[in-house]
């Protein structure tokens, strides 16, 4: 499935090229200064689309005008399969510690769920309005690839997952999943930081420990400052 960000950029480029060609073949006589200004419009339009997709939509004042939540970053996750899930003998019935690494622009979304036994990568996704909030939820199809040591009881499989944020900048959220192995369950997630560039479970665990240590030190410094300045 083509990614929406690629389609938008292609459309913006085609529109700009069409505009330039129509302006050229129209035979309209344009003053030199105006001609120079009009020549910049196609490139400016492309730059605006790219800027919006990559960064502008995140800006606090602008973000409040959209319903798209910001989910990029590294999340600590706990997976809990239901009792009805068809988990083979020796399989993990939960709770299962995991990490969710999300890469996101306005039109692009990619998530990797990492456990000690496997990793899942996004194959397709779509945003849709939630029934309870003015915040969009996102559903994605993923491909799960277990490590070789566990493939005798956990084959490669496909699944779907829906992330259900309740705000534009959630610090925690819930999710539900279902797989073609007839397993399903819930996931509880807590945001650790905006850098989701991890490749393995151990790396994610080390980054979590580092982030929590930094957070504790900040809290300690703030507590000492409040003790010295009670009016804060």
VENNORKA-V53153 format. One record per run of one state. SS is the DSSP state (H for helix, E for strand, C for the rest). FROM is the first residue (numbers start at 0). TO is the last residue. If there is no record, write none. Layout:
# VENNORKA-V53153
SS/FROM/TO + SS/FROM/TO
This chain:
# VENNORKA-V53153
C/0/2 + H/3/24 + C/25/30 + H/31/53 + C/54/54 + H/55/57 + C/58/58 + H/59/62 + C/63/71 + E/72/80 + C/81/94 + E/95/103 + C/104/107 + E/108/113 + C/114/116 + E/117/128 + C/129/134 + E/135/145 + C/146/146 + H/147/149 + C/150/155 + E/156/163 + C/164/170 + E/171/178 + C/179/182 + E/183/192 + C/193/199 + H/200/227 + C/228/231
